[in-house]
């Protein structure tokens, strides 16, 4: 059963975004600056749109903390939408001064039409404001809290972009630590400088053509102990939970763990990771990690590796054909201010979703109402592993 509960609220151009997370134990040191760094990374990246020049996301911690430590009660966070002031005539929560012009031409690839049909709304702004990827700022804040908890147990999570459009990386066999440093230093979260230059050019060409680009990012978690997750029920398998978490990010259309789809095209003798034993560390090891750190829905002590495929952003200057939902006449789709490519930003959200999912699995495995109790439980389990 999930120990971590979280919700987000707020619209893209509404007054603010709000996040509530429950289940974090007491005694975890946490400051706004622990969250703001991830919020800033989510806003960067070559190919981002004008909105990122307006917003400078900062979190306000409004519940669940005292003196820089969690209390064990729900943590409430708020992020102000600075752009809301320009949208008061259309997005005020109270009565509007005059009826705004309805957005009636749905954009292919967005939630506009499906959401309008579902909720019986003919002004599609009622749908797109919440469906917007602006919502991921709240997820990133929740993920940063969970990252802080994971860090207390020695778990580190980072992401890197491995493809944008037709351009893919060629990094060789770099250590994970080097991949993290290079990716964090890159404007596109790419550890391959040569590939990054080609990615930037591809994004520029797409922008000039009024088009957009998608790509693939990889999230890696190191220091994850074996035994998180479970094999006994479908909804407790950790690989399934990770896949669902990543797939829930806007524009993600594919997720794989470890070798993923490539494993389906490879003989089993070249896919499954041999098992060895390290007498010094008194731990089981594998010379390869095609399983991506998970076997049978349970972590096996190797780094957890997930990849997610992001489709091209669906808001196009070169708009596709659509139909007005009121008149039923053919039109080109409406255009909202948008990015050309946001794969680097999506990778930060991917980190957040992996942090949230792993934190939930940690709390499920080790429990504890205080950080000290949780760490004591984890330490006892790690001692047990060495005695296995």
N, C-alpha and C positions, 0 to 999 in steps of 0.2 A: 504494500500500500504506500502511495506517495506520502512522504513526510513534508515536502516542500509545496506550498501553494502560492500562486502568484497570478495577478491580474493587471492589465493595463487599461487605461481609458483616455479618451481625448481624440480630437480630430486634427487633421493636418494644419488647418488655418484657424482652429479654435484658440481659446485663451491659453491653454496649457496642456501638457501631457502628464498623466499621473500613473504611478506604478505602486503596487502594494505586494509585498512579499512576506509570507509567514512561514516559520519553521527554522529560521536561522537561530542557532543557539546563542545564549547570552555570553558576554565576555569577548566577543570578536571585535578587535579594533577596527573602526571604520570611519573614514572622513569623506567629505564631499570630493576632495581631490583624488581619492581612490577611484571614483566613478568618472570624474570629468575627463581624465586622460583617455578613457575608452570612448567617451562621447565625442571628443575631438578627433580621434582616429576615424570614427564612423563618418565624419563630415569631409574627410580629405579624399584626394584621388583625382588624377587627371581625367577629365570627361564629366565632372560633376556640373550641375546647373547653377543658375543664379541664386536659388534659395540658400545655398551654402554660404553665399556672401552676406546674407541677411542675418541668418541665425548663428549664434555662437553659444552652443548648448552648455548650460551649467545646471547641475542638479541642486535642488534644495531638499535637504533631509528634514522631514516634518513630523516624523513619528518613529518610535522604536529604538531611539538612541538617547544616551545621556553621557556627557563627558567623553565623547568619542568612542564609546563602546556600545554594542548591541545589548538590548535588555531581555531578549527572548520573546518579546512581543512583536506584532507585525511592524515591519519597516515601511513607512510611507515616503514616497519621493515625488517631487514635482519638477517639471522642466517647462519654463515659460516659452511660448511661441512669440518671439518678437514681431514676426510678420502679421500677427493677429490685428494689430492696429490699422493695417491697411485693408483689412477685410471686415471691419465692423458692420458695414452696410450689407454684408452677405452672410457673415458667420457669427454674429452676436447670439449668445444663448437665449437672450431675451427677445421681445418683439422687435422685428426689423422696421426701420423707419418707412420703407416702402417695399413692395414685393420685388425681389431681385430677379434679373433675367434668368429664367430656368435653363439649366444645361440639359439638353434633350437629345444630343447626338452622341451615343455611346462609342467609346474607343475600343476597337477590336483588341483582344488580349488582356483587357482590364475587367474588373468586377462590375463595371457600370451597368451593363444590360442584365446580367444574371442577378445582381443585387436589386436592381430596380424591379424586375419581375417578382423576386422573392418577397420584397417588402412593400410592393405596390406603391412605389415612388416614381413620379414622372419627372421630377427634378433630380437628375442623377448625381448632383453634388451631395445629396443626402447619403449616397453610397460611397462615392470616390473619396470623400474626406477621411473616412475611417479606413478604407481599403489602402490608402496611400502608404508608401514605405516610410513616411514620416513616423509612423507608429513604432518603427524599429528602434527609435531613440529610447523609448521606454524599455524595450527588451534589453537593449545594451546596458541600461542602468541596472536592471535586475541581474544581468549576467556579470556585471562588475562586482556586485555584492557576493555572488556565488564564487567568482574568481578569488576573492579575498578569503573565503572559507576554504577553498581547495588549496590555496597557497599555504595555509596553516598545516596542511597534511603533506606538503611537498609536491603537490600536483601543479604542473604548469601547462597552460593552453595557449597556442598561437596558431595563426592562419597565414597562408600565403596563396597568392594567385598563381595558378599553373597554366592558364590559357585565357586569352581574350580573342574572340573571333577565331580566325584561323591560326593565330600565333600561339605556339606552345613553348614551354621552358625546356632548357637542356642544361641542367645544373650538375650533371655527373652524380657522384656519390658523396655529396657534402654532408657532414654531421648535422644532426638536427639543430644543435646550438647555433651553428653558422647560418643555417636556413632562417632561423628566427631573427638573428641580428640583421641579416641582409634584407629580409622582408620588411621588418619594422623601419628600416632606413629608406625604403623605396616608396615613392609617391603612389605606385600602383601595387604595393605589397608583393612585389615580385623579386625573388632572390637572384634572378638571372638578368644582369645588366643589358646584355645584347638583346634578349627577348623583350625587355621592358621598352627599349628604344623602338622596336618594331611594333609593340602594342600601342605606344603613343601615336605612332604614325597611322596605324589602322583606325584609332579613335578619331584622329583629326580628319581622315578621309571620310569616315562615316558622318561626322558633323557637317562637313562641307556638302555632303549629299543629302542632308536632312534625314539621315538614318540613325540607327542605334546598334550597339553591339552587346552581346552577352559574353559568357565565359565560364570558367571552372575555378573554384578555389578549394583548397585542402585545409582541414583543421586537424592539428596534431596535439594530443595530450600526453605529456610525459610524467613519470612518477606515479602512474595509476596502479594501485595494488591489485593483485589478482583477487577475484571473488566478488566483484561488484556485479549486480544484475542477478539473473536467475534463469535456469533452464526449465522450470517446472510449469509455467503458464505462459501463454503467448504474450500477454500484456506486461510481463515482468522481464522479458528478454531485453537486455540493454541495447543491443544493436538495433532492434526495432524501435525502441524509444528514441535513440539518437536519430534514426532515419526520419521519424515523424517530426521531431523537433526541427531538423534542418529543412525538411520539405515544407514546413509551415511558413518559412520566410518568403516574403513576396518575390515572385518571379522565379523561384526555384522549381525546376521541372525534373530533376534527377538526383539521386543520392546513391553513393556506393561506400562500402566499408572495405578497407584494405585493397586488395587487388580488384575487387568489385566485378564489373562486367568483363574485364580482361581475364578473370579466372575462368569464365565460361568458355573461353576459346583456347584454354591451355590444359594439357594433360595433368591429371591429379598428382603425379609424381613430381611435377614442377610447381605445384600450387601450395600443397600442405606443408606447414613449417615443421621440420624435425625438432625433436625435444632433446635438450642436453641438460646437464646438471653442473652448476658452478660450486665446487667444494669450498672455495674461499667465502663466497657470499651466501652459501647454503641456500641456493635458490635455483629454480628451474629457468632455463633460458632457451631461446630459439635463435638460430643463425640468420633467419629471415623473418619477415613479418607480413606475409601475404594475407593473413587473417585480419590484419588491422587491429590487433590487440584484443580481439573478441572471438571466443569459441563457444558455441552452444548458448549464446546470449549472455555470456559471463566474461569479464575481463580476465586475461591470462598473464598479466604482468608486463607485457610488451606495450609500447606506445599505442594509444588509440588513434587510428587514422581514418578520417572520413573525408569524402569529397562531395561537393555539391555543384550541379550544373545550373547556371542562371541563364534564362532566355534573354534575348535583347529586350530592352525597355519598350513597353507597348505604346508609349506616347511619342508620336512621330511628327516632326515638322512636315515631312512628306506624308500627309495623312492618308490612311486607307479608307476605302468605301464604308459607309455606314447608313443607317436609316434613322430618321427622326422618330422618337418613340411616341410623339403626340400626333404628328401629321402622317406618319408612315411613308413620307417621301424620302427618296434617296439623297444623301448628302455625303460629303467627306466627314470623317470623325472630328470631334472637337479637339483642340490642342490646348493642353495645360503646360505651363512652364515645367521643363523636365531636364533630366540628365541625358547625356549621350551614352555613357557607360558608367555603371556603378558597381562593378564586380569587386573592386577593392573595398568599398564600403560594405558590401554584402558579406565579405569575408570577416569583417569585424562583428557583424551580427551573427554570423556562423559561430565564431568564437563564443559569443554570449550564450547561444542556444546549447552548445556543447557544455559550457560551464554550468548552466542551469541543470542540464540532464545529469551530469556527473555528480553535482552537489546533491541532487535528489537521491542518487544511488548511494552516495556516501552516508547521508543521513539515514537511509533505509538500512544500511549494513551496520553502522556503528552507533546510531541513535545518540542520545545525550542531550539534556536540556541546557547544558553549559558547554562552552568550548573545551574547558578542562576535562569534563567528563567524556566528551567525544574523543579527544586526543588520547585519553587513558584507554578507552575501549579500542581505539585503532592500534595503539601500541601493543596491547595484549594480543590482538589478532596477528600482528606482524611477528611477534615472538612465537606464536603458535605455528606460523608458516615455516619458521626455521627448524621447528621440531617435527615437521611432517615426515 
